[in-house]
Amino acid sequence: MDFPSWLNPVIIPGLPFRWYGLMFIFAFATAYYIYRRQVRERNFPMSEDALSSLFVWGILGLLLGARLFSTLFYYGDNTYWLKPWLIFWPFDGRGKFTGLQGMSYHGGAIGGLLAVILYAKVKKYSFREIGDMFAAAIPLGYTFGRLGNFINAELYGRVTSGPLGIIFPYNDITRTELLPAYEPWVQEIAAKTGIDITGLLYVNLPRHPSQLYEALFEGIVLWAIIWIFRNRKPFKGFLIGLYFIGYGFFRFIIEYFREPDSHLGYRFEIVKTTLPTAYAHPLLSFSTGQVLCFFMMLFGAIWLIIASRLPDKEVIRIYNNEENGKSETESAEEAAERNRRRKLRKKLK
């Protein structure tokens, strides 16, 4: 199957606006809508202004963490370690605007998590409460990010001769890795897929659309699971742990279909392999993404144990206006009555 010809990473030719950036806006808007819905259906003590501030903190933390992890841990050289000011410099060496290309999901998760923890501490909210609502809002928004990767024809999977294989484009914008036609395994896949490689030195073969796998399982399926549990969670903070375990599990499995970054390869190989990463991902070879996902699942499991033993773990399904002592939920009439009583006490004194 060929990549859809009508898809192009650039929205308007000649301008630095890409679908990937627009997908970020869709992702944030979707997460905001779902979070806001939870606040309203639970009558949670958080005003519109507080909700907007929370998302500003979370988005800034996410973007900072995603960019830092991508540049410092996913690049094969020490460029950004030696010149850290380039991390947030949106121009190339010739002064051309390129934007901030390269984001790491795991870095974004850590940055966003720290931002939400800090916000909860400063504003005196329960981190477990607002974290659970984030866990039920993020996955569906995350789906748009992976759709952006697909449109960019990046982060594709390994070569496959299966019916789901897609031949990603090779052009000035999307440079899919071409494979040497003299390799026996390349010739085998070409024969199975009916691709004529006679006289070619390099060939473009079908690959797993791993971006779509991730959009489906790490986005839609994970969101559906957490959404079902949002009114059935046994204790505060449960959805946070469920999110980390669920995402880590789905991503760990899908990494077997996704080709590791060529300059990184496998981080750990229990059994050494000489097979090219584009062709096979041995069961006991683990990519950077899989290593990070393992720690995500471990963190999620440990957090569930801790959260289940913390005080005040009982779940409040629907909040009353007096819950948590938040004046933000008081009605205008209640505030007016309180002020009237205060003035009366001053007169009596």
C-alpha positions as CSV (number, residue, x, y, z in Angstrom):
1,M,0.0,0.0,0.0
2,D,1.3,3.4,-0.9
3,F,1.3,6.4,1.4
4,P,-1.7,8.7,0.7
5,S,-0.5,11.1,-2.0
6,W,-2.8,13.9,-0.7
7,L,-1.0,14.0,2.7
8,N,1.8,16.5,3.0
9,P,3.5,17.6,6.3
10,V,3.4,21.3,5.2
11,I,0.0,22.9,5.5
12,I,0.8,25.9,3.2
13,P,3.9,25.5,0.9
14,G,6.5,28.1,1.6
15,L,5.3,28.8,5.2
16,P,6.6,27.1,8.3
17,F,3.2,25.7,9.3
18,R,3.0,22.0,9.6
19,W,0.2,19.5,10.4
20,Y,2.3,18.2,13.3
21,G,2.2,21.5,15.1
22,L,-1.5,21.8,14.4
23,M,-2.0,18.3,15.9
24,F,-0.5,19.6,19.1
25,I,-3.2,22.2,19.3
26,F,-5.9,19.6,18.7
27,A,-4.3,17.4,21.4
28,F,-4.3,20.1,24.0
29,A,-7.8,21.2,23.1
30,T,-9.1,17.6,23.4
31,A,-7.4,17.0,26.7
32,Y,-8.7,20.4,28.0
33,Y,-12.3,19.6,27.0
34,I,-12.3,16.1,28.6
35,Y,-10.7,17.5,31.8
36,R,-13.2,20.3,32.0
37,R,-16.0,17.8,31.6
38,Q,-14.8,15.8,34.6
39,V,-14.5,19.0,36.7
40,R,-18.1,19.8,35.9
41,E,-19.6,16.3,36.3
42,R,-17.9,15.9,39.7
43,N,-18.6,19.5,40.7
44,F,-14.8,19.6,41.5
45,P,-13.7,22.8,43.3
46,M,-11.8,24.4,40.5
47,S,-12.7,27.6,38.7
48,E,-12.3,28.2,35.0
49,D,-9.3,30.4,35.7
50,A,-7.7,27.8,37.8
51,L,-8.3,25.2,35.2
52,S,-6.7,27.4,32.5
53,S,-3.7,28.1,34.7
54,L,-3.3,24.4,35.4
55,F,-3.1,23.6,31.7
56,V,-0.7,26.4,31.1
57,W,1.6,24.9,33.7
58,G,1.1,21.4,32.4
59,I,1.7,22.4,28.7
60,L,4.9,24.4,29.5
61,G,6.2,21.5,31.6
62,L,5.4,19.0,28.8
63,L,7.1,21.0,26.1
64,L,10.2,21.7,28.2
65,G,10.6,18.1,29.2
66,A,9.8,16.8,25.7
67,R,12.4,19.1,24.0
68,L,15.1,18.5,26.6
69,F,14.8,14.7,26.5
70,S,14.7,14.7,22.7
71,T,17.8,16.8,22.2
72,L,19.9,15.5,25.1
73,F,19.1,11.8,25.0
74,Y,17.8,10.9,21.6
75,Y,20.5,12.6,19.4
76,G,23.5,10.6,18.5
77,D,26.1,13.3,19.1
78,N,27.0,15.8,21.8
79,T,25.9,18.9,19.9
80,Y,23.2,20.0,22.4
81,W,25.3,19.1,25.5
82,L,28.1,21.3,24.2
83,K,25.8,24.0,22.9
84,P,22.7,23.9,25.1
85,W,21.4,27.3,23.8
86,L,20.5,25.5,20.6
87,I,17.9,23.4,22.3
88,F,15.3,26.1,22.0
89,W,16.8,27.9,19.0
90,P,14.3,27.6,16.1
91,F,16.7,28.4,13.2
92,D,19.3,26.3,11.4
93,G,22.9,27.2,10.7
94,R,21.8,29.3,7.7
95,G,19.3,31.3,9.6
96,K,16.3,29.4,8.1
97,F,13.3,29.0,10.5
98,T,12.9,25.3,11.2
99,G,10.9,25.3,14.5
100,L,11.7,23.0,17.4
101,Q,11.8,19.7,15.6
102,G,12.1,16.7,17.9
103,M,10.0,15.9,20.9
104,S,10.3,13.0,23.3
105,Y,7.1,11.6,24.8
106,H,8.8,10.3,27.9
107,G,10.4,13.6,28.5
108,G,7.1,15.3,28.1
109,A,5.5,12.9,30.6
110,I,8.1,13.7,33.2
111,G,8.0,17.5,32.6
112,G,4.2,17.5,32.6
113,L,4.1,15.4,35.8
114,L,6.5,17.7,37.6
115,A,4.6,20.8,36.5
116,V,1.3,19.4,37.8
117,I,2.8,18.4,41.1
118,L,4.3,21.9,41.5
119,Y,0.9,23.5,40.6
120,A,-1.0,21.3,43.1
121,K,1.5,22.2,45.9
122,V,1.4,26.0,45.1
123,K,-2.4,26.1,44.7
124,K,-3.1,23.6,47.5
125,Y,-5.0,21.1,45.4
126,S,-4.8,17.4,45.9
127,F,-2.3,16.1,43.3
128,R,-4.0,12.7,43.3
129,E,-7.3,14.2,42.4
130,I,-6.1,16.5,39.6
131,G,-3.7,13.8,38.4
132,D,-6.4,11.3,38.0
133,M,-8.4,13.7,35.9
134,F,-5.4,14.3,33.7
135,A,-4.9,10.5,33.3
136,A,-8.4,10.3,31.9
137,A,-7.9,13.2,29.6
138,I,-4.4,12.9,28.1
139,P,-4.6,9.6,26.0
140,L,-7.3,10.8,23.6
141,G,-5.4,14.0,23.0
142,Y,-2.2,12.0,22.5
143,T,-3.8,10.3,19.5
144,F,-3.5,13.5,17.5
145,G,0.3,13.6,18.1
146,R,0.8,10.2,16.6
147,L,-1.4,11.2,13.6
148,G,1.0,14.1,13.2
149,N,3.9,11.6,13.1
150,F,2.1,9.6,10.4
151,I,1.5,12.7,8.3
152,N,5.2,13.6,8.7
153,A,6.1,10.0,7.5
154,E,8.4,9.7,10.5
155,L,8.8,7.2,13.4
156,Y,7.6,4.4,11.0
157,G,7.9,0.8,11.7
158,R,10.0,-2.1,10.5
159,V,9.8,-3.6,7.0
160,T,6.9,-5.9,6.5
161,S,5.3,-8.0,3.8
162,G,2.0,-8.0,5.6
163,P,-1.2,-6.4,4.4
164,L,-0.8,-3.4,6.7
165,G,2.5,-2.4,5.2
166,I,2.8,1.2,3.8
167,I,5.5,2.5,1.5
168,F,6.3,5.9,3.1
169,P,7.4,8.6,0.7
170,Y,11.0,9.6,-0.1
171,N,11.3,13.2,-1.2
172,D,12.8,16.5,-0.1
173,I,10.5,16.7,3.0
174,T,10.2,13.1,4.1
175,R,13.3,11.0,3.6
176,T,12.3,7.5,4.3
177,E,15.3,5.2,4.7
178,L,16.1,3.4,1.5
179,L,17.5,-0.1,1.8
180,P,20.3,-1.8,-0.2
181,A,18.7,-4.0,-2.9
182,Y,21.6,-6.5,-2.9
183,E,20.6,-7.7,0.7
184,P,18.9,-11.1,0.6
185,W,16.3,-10.2,3.1
186,V,15.4,-7.0,1.0
187,Q,15.1,-9.2,-2.1
188,E,12.9,-11.6,-0.2
189,I,10.5,-8.9,1.1
190,A,10.4,-7.3,-2.4
191,A,9.5,-10.6,-4.0
192,K,6.7,-11.2,-1.4
193,T,5.2,-7.7,-2.0
194,G,5.6,-7.8,-5.8
195,I,8.0,-4.9,-6.0
196,D,10.4,-5.0,-9.0
197,I,13.9,-4.1,-7.8
198,T,15.7,-5.1,-11.1
199,G,18.6,-2.7,-11.6
200,L,18.1,-0.8,-8.4
201,L,20.8,-0.1,-5.9
202,Y,18.4,1.0,-3.2
203,V,14.7,0.3,-2.7
204,N,11.9,1.7,-0.6
205,L,9.9,-1.2,1.1
206,P,6.6,-1.3,2.9
207,R,6.8,-0.7,6.7
208,H,4.5,-1.1,9.7
209,P,2.5,2.1,10.2
210,S,3.6,2.0,13.9
211,Q,2.3,5.6,14.4
212,L,-1.2,4.4,13.7
213,Y,-0.7,1.4,16.0
214,E,0.3,3.8,18.8
215,A,-2.6,6.3,18.0
216,L,-5.0,3.4,18.4
217,F,-3.7,1.6,21.5
218,E,-1.8,4.3,23.4
219,G,-4.5,6.8,22.6
220,I,-8.0,5.5,22.0
221,V,-7.9,2.1,23.7
222,L,-6.0,3.3,26.7
223,W,-8.3,6.3,27.1
224,A,-11.4,4.0,26.9
225,I,-10.0,1.8,29.7
226,I,-9.2,4.7,32.0
227,W,-12.5,6.4,31.2
228,I,-14.4,3.3,32.3
229,F,-12.5,3.2,35.5
230,R,-12.8,6.9,36.3
231,N,-16.0,6.3,38.3
232,R,-14.9,2.9,39.6
233,K,-11.5,3.7,40.9
234,P,-10.8,2.2,44.4
235,F,-8.7,5.1,45.8
236,K,-7.4,8.5,44.9
237,G,-4.5,8.4,42.5
238,F,-5.5,5.0,41.0
239,L,-5.9,6.4,37.5
240,I,-2.4,7.9,37.6
241,G,-0.9,4.5,38.1
242,L,-3.2,2.9,35.6
243,Y,-2.1,5.4,33.0
244,F,1.6,4.8,33.5
245,I,1.2,1.1,33.4
246,G,-1.1,1.0,30.5
247,Y,0.9,3.4,28.3
248,G,4.1,1.7,29.2
249,F,2.7,-1.8,28.3
250,F,1.2,-0.8,25.0
251,R,4.2,1.2,23.9
252,F,6.6,-1.6,25.0
253,I,4.8,-4.1,22.7
254,I,4.4,-1.7,19.8
255,E,8.2,-1.0,19.9
256,Y,8.7,-4.5,18.5
257,F,7.0,-3.3,15.3
258,R,8.8,0.1,15.2
259,E,12.3,0.6,13.9
260,P,14.6,2.0,16.6
261,D,16.5,5.2,15.9
262,S,19.3,4.3,13.5
263,H,21.9,6.1,15.5
264,L,20.8,4.5,18.8
265,G,19.8,1.0,17.8
266,Y,19.1,-1.3,20.8
267,R,20.1,-0.1,24.3
268,F,20.3,-3.6,25.7
269,E,20.8,-6.9,23.9
270,I,20.6,-10.0,26.1
271,V,21.3,-12.1,23.1
272,K,23.4,-10.3,20.5
273,T,22.0,-10.1,17.0
274,T,23.5,-9.2,13.6
275,L,20.1,-8.7,12.0
276,P,19.4,-5.1,10.7
277,T,17.0,-3.1,12.8
278,A,14.8,-2.4,9.8
279,Y,14.2,-6.1,9.3
280,A,13.8,-7.7,12.7
281,H,13.5,-6.8,16.4
282,P,14.6,-9.8,18.4
283,L,12.6,-10.5,21.5
284,L,15.5,-10.0,23.9
285,S,16.8,-6.8,22.3
286,F,15.4,-3.6,23.8
287,S,15.2,-0.1,22.4
288,T,15.4,3.2,24.2
289,G,11.7,3.5,24.2
290,Q,11.3,0.0,25.7
291,V,13.7,0.8,28.5
292,L,11.9,4.0,29.4
293,C,8.5,2.2,29.2
294,F,9.8,-0.5,31.6
295,F,10.5,2.3,34.1
296,M,7.1,3.8,33.4
297,M,5.4,0.5,34.3
298,L,7.6,0.1,37.4
299,F,6.8,3.6,38.5
300,G,3.0,3.0,37.9
301,A,3.1,-0.2,40.0
302,I,5.0,1.4,42.9
303,W,2.7,4.4,42.8
304,L,-0.4,2.2,43.1
305,I,1.0,0.6,46.2
306,I,1.9,4.0,47.7
307,A,-1.4,5.7,46.8
308,S,-3.4,2.8,48.2
309,R,-1.8,3.3,51.6
310,L,-1.9,7.1,51.8
311,P,-4.3,8.8,54.2
312,D,-7.4,10.4,52.8
313,K,-7.5,7.9,50.0
314,E,-11.3,7.6,49.9
315,V,-12.8,8.6,46.6
316,I,-15.2,11.5,46.4
317,R,-17.4,11.0,43.4
318,I,-19.4,14.3,43.6
319,Y,-18.0,17.3,45.4
320,N,-20.1,19.7,47.5
321,N,-19.3,23.4,47.4
322,E,-17.7,23.1,50.8
323,E,-15.3,20.4,49.9
324,N,-11.6,21.2,50.4
325,G,-12.5,24.6,51.6
326,K,-12.3,26.1,48.1
327,S,-13.9,29.6,48.0
328,E,-13.8,29.3,44.1
329,T,-16.9,27.1,44.2
330,E,-19.0,29.4,46.4
331,S,-21.9,31.0,44.7
332,A,-22.2,34.8,44.4
333,E,-25.1,34.7,47.0
334,E,-23.0,32.8,49.5
335,A,-20.1,35.3,49.1
336,A,-22.5,38.2,49.6
337,E,-24.0,36.7,52.7
338,R,-20.6,36.0,54.2
339,N,-19.6,39.7,53.6
340,R,-22.8,40.9,55.1
341,R,-22.2,38.9,58.3
342,R,-18.6,40.2,58.5
343,K,-19.8,43.8,58.3
344,L,-22.4,43.2,60.9
345,R,-19.8,41.7,63.3
346,K,-17.7,44.9,62.8
347,K,-20.7,47.1,63.7
348,L,-21.5,45.1,66.8
349,K,-17.8,45.5,68.0
